[in-house]
Amino acid sequence: MLIGAQWVTGTGPEVRSWDPRTGEPLDPAYHYGGDEEVARAASLAEAAFGPYRATDSATRARFLDRIAEEITARGDAIVQRAHRETALPPARLTGEVARTTGQLRLFGETLREGSWQGARIDPALPGRTPLPRPDLRQRRIGLGPVAVFGASNFPLAFSVAGGDTASALAAGCPVVVKAHDAHLGTSELVAAAVRAAVEACELPEGVFSLLVGDGPELGTRLVTDPRIRAVGFTGSRAAGLALVRAAAARPQPIPVYAEMSSVNPVVVLPGALAARAGRLGADFVASLTLGAGQFCTNPGLVLVLDGPGLDEFLAAAAKAVAANGGATMLTTGIARGYAERRDGIAGRPGVTELARGASGEGAACGAAALFTVDAAAFLADPALHEEVFGATSVVIRCSGTEELTTVLRGLEGQLTATVHAEPEDHALAAALLPLLELRAGRILVNGWPTGVEVGHAMVHGGPFPATSDARTTSVGSLAIERFLRPVAYQDVPAALLPPVLRDGNPEGVWRRVDGTLTRD
Amino acid sequence: MLIGAQWVTGTGPEVRSWDPRTGEPLDPAYHYGGDEEVARAASLAEAAFGPYRATDSATRARFLDRIAEEITARGDAIVQRAHRETALPPARLTGEVARTTGQLRLFGETLREGSWQGARIDPALPGRTPLPRPDLRQRRIGLGPVAVFGASNFPLAFSVAGGDTASALAAGCPVVVKAHDAHLGTSELVAAAVRAAVEACELPEGVFSLLVGDGPELGTRLVTDPRIRAVGFTGSRAAGLALVRAAAARPQPIPVYAEMSSVNPVVVLPGALAARAGRLGADFVASLTLGAGQFCTNPGLVLVLDGPGLDEFLAAAAKAVAANGGATMLTTGIARGYAERRDGIAGRPGVTELARGASGEGAACGAAALFTVDAAAFLADPALHEEVFGATSVVIRCSGTEELTTVLRGLEGQLTATVHAEPEDHALAAALLPLLELRAGRILVNGWPTGVEVGHAMVHGGPFPATSDARTTSVGSLAIERFLRPVAYQDVPAALLPPVLRDGNPEGVWRRVDGTLTRD
């Protein structure tokens, strides 16, 4: 564990990450921490919050850039270790390192651009009747120390120095990360990179800590520590909801941004099906089996209308699934859970198994599977609406647009919703889009939902249970807003105002003056 | 009750508003509605949501302006009725009508300006390596039907067509209001104004409904109706927390914006005390007794340092309180609760009563009161930290800046925090401001917290328990963001994109293109 400036070994039970290909435990052994470690990390984070949030945007941007540099410098070691712990291919992990450092740099840019502060000025109107108007200015400030829970499926981009950490640090909030047991060694390497950046930038040690501990126990302790003021989480619905409940039960409740569960419906409209059924089937399965199906945005449901091209689409998809050689999943537990859920789907009423891939080898292998069901059977069976974490998907055959609409209306909140459409489908697509908008954070046309671009316009979020808070995103520069709140300053003398709100716009950022955006 | 286009009388128990001056019930009698009325209003709201959110900004701005016009046209009747129901002076109520219509027009302007939509565009980069970048665009859309609970103390500005209703309607969300029992007649008049605007603008009837019913019962029913997607509330801590809990326990939890409880600390620094003690004492009591002390931003705590001017300040404040003739409170229940809390404060250990005003006449009269206590006794007694709704304030005498800081650190979240400071106090003020920022939504210097300007830079909100969600404001144009969430569109053809995201910027609004704000 890293608590502020100190590397610490817990006094709790031993824990190791495992090689999912062999099922063998990996060196070194780690030890769980407990209440004491949570308290020390939270206390250091609280102490760091004041000086850290007082740093200017440029200082924090340099810090984020430096973390990116430190990660890049350790890139080979990180990829090697992450490969052993997760069985994800080195090329994918190399890409994920680049994505993680790019994400940190994006928040650096966002800080330098400056409008994240949400500066607003309504100048005084001393002559206004019946009452003069005071001078009112507004900016956003950080919420306080943030607890971050890394995800198993992105050991870098959604973990120790992933999106939640980057956006919280950008917002001026110290971060306490709970390492995921499945990649403890990777977590340690990345924590060392962050620590090196803290030191190089001469920031208070409490800006960043990494804890190792029992998920429910240490996690709950962390989320209920009064010094923690917000939570970022990516993981299962059950674990996410437990944190949401723990946070809501605090004497002072705090926001929890939990990304939990999504089946990412894909609607293939008749024109698209008729025009490119074979290609669609193959592309669909490529998206489904990418990364052993272990993406939050994995296409778990495909909605099709009976008609020309459907048989060809199903045949192409079935062929691709059958040809799939299987893949090593992240952990043996995940592989076991996946197999149970997949085989559970196979046994539901009205479900037909179209194809199953090979199992592959090793302790954590997962075989892809493809099922079909008609709309009526799908609508009658809530079990089919739930996420299967892995390369399993269900094609829902709808008799017409009315049934298609009914199925879409019955879906829970999603991270993504995709439509495949040719120009002749646009009228139908236009009718469906409002439905999809209300159920998903991202709408795609003629693409596949896996692959989440890190940029300014991305939304990786969506209505419950995709996330616990649909008003936000966990990927992209908008995520900085999750850890901020507005504060107004009334008639505060210039000497006491934060620089961004002073006359003359010393930071040169966009501000809303009397309601109008300006850089004057 | 108004359910969509229909005026309906409930079948539940009779309920009347009362004249708080006489304690007499007022005509007409109303009747509580129940589950059936909630279901009908929610169902109409859900049906209206689709077409209503599809209207453009200009249409919704005209609608808000029209509500303002309809309220203005009924202004005399509204003021007359509200005066009978609340005992608030006609001049104050006339001002509140203007504030309410001004608030509606402010959201109209906000809609026309257009950046509320949060448009962001990251254009495709087909040549990027290793992977091309898709075309990604983002905007914000409304959450869905919103339940609004009016406050007793602002029968217009925080009630049927108050800030929550205005911001939700601006965001494209239909509104179902639960009328406050204390001003049913005023609620009916204002609902008629909104209904007239709905009709004049040819909007779907479900855009607005007004329900009358038992607070805990109908309120809970409304908040747990699956068609309601967010809640705005202003009122007591107990009632607010009950709604927060009910919303969190839904199968699909929803955001609750509850403004609940604040004691609004005022810190008088030594230079200010020495320079203008008498004036400060008189101004403080004027703020304290305004509107019978029934403001959310009423100054309930004053922190002073022992030193020159303190005796004069206390004497001036005590004199003003003693000279206060009392005032009729909003309801007999509020007056009873106020007297109990005030007299409870009087009996706490270490508390000295400095002055008490006259009781005034009538069933709902309240006498102002001023107490002092030393910092140690205050810190030891949680009862002194809680809001007293009415004209009671406690002056905390601190022996030095360390004790002052300790008291401030021990305070809960607040709507406002005020500092009185002369230039020689600025060093101390600068040290205190970061503490206050973390505990309040608005910082004032050399003013008094009562009086909440409606503008772009206002924050009326703050950390728990001031509100249930500090990331937002209930007053000012930023409030529109409470009822919005972001949606991203990936590779969506121009014909299917919402206009605000199309190439060429057809709406001419500010958009963030590749991270840069532009109107091009």
Boltz contact constraints between the chains, C-beta under 6 A:
constraints:
  - contact:
      token1: [A, 120]
      token2: [B, 456]
      max_distance: 6.0
  - contact:
      token1: [A, 120]
      token2: [B, 457]
      max_distance: 6.0
  - contact:
      token1: [A, 121]
      token2: [B, 457]
      max_distance: 6.0
  - contact:
      token1: [A, 122]
      token2: [B, 455]
      max_distance: 6.0
  - contact:
      token1: [A, 122]
      token2: [B, 456]
      max_distance: 6.0
  - contact:
      token1: [A, 122]
      token2: [B, 457]
      max_distance: 6.0
  - contact:
      token1: [A, 136]
      token2: [B, 453]
      max_distance: 6.0
  - contact:
      token1: [A, 136]
      token2: [B, 457]
      max_distance: 6.0
  - contact:
      token1: [A, 137]
      token2: [B, 457]
      max_distance: 6.0
  - contact:
      token1: [A, 138]
      token2: [B, 457]
      max_distance: 6.0
  - contact:
      token1: [A, 138]
      token2: [B, 459]
      max_distance: 6.0
  - contact:
      token1: [A, 141]
      token2: [B, 437]
      max_distance: 6.0
  - contact:
      token1: [A, 248]
      token2: [B, 248]
      max_distance: 6.0
  - contact:
      token1: [A, 252]
      token2: [B, 464]
      max_distance: 6.0
  - contact:
      token1: [A, 426]
      token2: [B, 495]
      max_distance: 6.0
  - contact:
      token1: [A, 429]
      token2: [B, 496]
      max_distance: 6.0
  - contact:
      token1: [A, 430]
      token2: [B, 496]
      max_distance: 6.0
  - contact:
      token1: [A, 437]
      token2: [B, 141]
      max_distance: 6.0
  - contact:
      token1: [A, 437]
      token2: [B, 487]
      max_distance: 6.0
  - contact:
      token1: [A, 442]
      token2: [B, 488]
      max_distance: 6.0
  - contact:
      token1: [A, 443]
      token2: [B, 489]
      max_distance: 6.0
  - contact:
      token1: [A, 444]
      token2: [B, 490]
      max_distance: 6.0
  - contact:
      token1: [A, 445]
      token2: [B, 491]
      max_distance: 6.0
  - contact:
      token1: [A, 445]
      token2: [B, 492]
      max_distance: 6.0
  - contact:
      token1: [A, 447]
      token2: [B, 491]
      max_distance: 6.0
  - contact:
      token1: [A, 453]
      token2: [B, 136]
      max_distance: 6.0
  - contact:
      token1: [A, 455]
      token2: [B, 122]
      max_distance: 6.0
  - contact:
      token1: [A, 456]
      token2: [B, 120]
      max_distance: 6.0
  - contact:
      token1: [A, 456]
      token2: [B, 122]
      max_distance: 6.0
  - contact:
      token1: [A, 456]
      token2: [B, 512]
      max_distance: 6.0
  - contact:
      token1: [A, 456]
      token2: [B, 515]
      max_distance: 6.0
  - contact:
      token1: [A, 457]
      token2: [B, 120]
      max_distance: 6.0
  - contact:
      token1: [A, 457]
      token2: [B, 121]
      max_distance: 6.0
  - contact:
      token1: [A, 457]
      token2: [B, 122]
      max_distance: 6.0
  - contact:
      token1: [A, 457]
      token2: [B, 136]
      max_distance: 6.0
  - contact:
      token1: [A, 457]
      token2: [B, 137]
      max_distance: 6.0
  - contact:
      token1: [A, 457]
      token2: [B, 138]
      max_distance: 6.0
  - contact:
      token1: [A, 457]
      token2: [B, 488]
      max_distance: 6.0
  - contact:
      token1: [A, 458]
      token2: [B, 488]
      max_distance: 6.0
  - contact:
      token1: [A, 459]
      token2: [B, 138]
      max_distance: 6.0
  - contact:
      token1: [A, 459]
      token2: [B, 486]
      max_distance: 6.0
  - contact:
      token1: [A, 459]
      token2: [B, 488]
      max_distance: 6.0
  - contact:
      token1: [A, 464]
      token2: [B, 252]
      max_distance: 6.0
  - contact:
      token1: [A, 470]
      token2: [B, 485]
      max_distance: 6.0
  - contact:
      token1: [A, 471]
      token2: [B, 485]
      max_distance: 6.0
  - contact:
      token1: [A, 485]
      token2: [B, 470]
      max_distance: 6.0
  - contact:
      token1: [A, 485]
      token2: [B, 471]
      max_distance: 6.0
  - contact:
      token1: [A, 486]
      token2: [B, 459]
      max_distance: 6.0
  - contact:
      token1: [A, 487]
      token2: [B, 437]
      max_distance: 6.0
  - contact:
      token1: [A, 488]
      token2: [B, 442]
      max_distance: 6.0
  - contact:
      token1: [A, 488]
      token2: [B, 457]
      max_distance: 6.0
  - contact:
      token1: [A, 488]
      token2: [B, 458]
      max_distance: 6.0
  - contact:
      token1: [A, 488]
      token2: [B, 459]
      max_distance: 6.0
  - contact:
      token1: [A, 489]
      token2: [B, 443]
      max_distance: 6.0
  - contact:
      token1: [A, 490]
      token2: [B, 444]
      max_distance: 6.0
  - contact:
      token1: [A, 490]
      token2: [B, 447]
      max_distance: 6.0
  - contact:
      token1: [A, 491]
      token2: [B, 445]
      max_distance: 6.0
  - contact:
      token1: [A, 491]
      token2: [B, 447]
      max_distance: 6.0
  - contact:
      token1: [A, 492]
      token2: [B, 445]
      max_distance: 6.0
  - contact:
      token1: [A, 495]
      token2: [B, 426]
      max_distance: 6.0
  - contact:
      token1: [A, 496]
      token2: [B, 429]
      max_distance: 6.0
  - contact:
      token1: [A, 496]
      token2: [B, 430]
      max_distance: 6.0
  - contact:
      token1: [A, 510]
      token2: [B, 517]
      max_distance: 6.0
  - contact:
      token1: [A, 512]
      token2: [B, 456]
      max_distance: 6.0
  - contact:
      token1: [A, 515]
      token2: [B, 456]
      max_distance: 6.0
  - contact:
      token1: [A, 517]
      token2: [B, 510]
      max_distance: 6.0
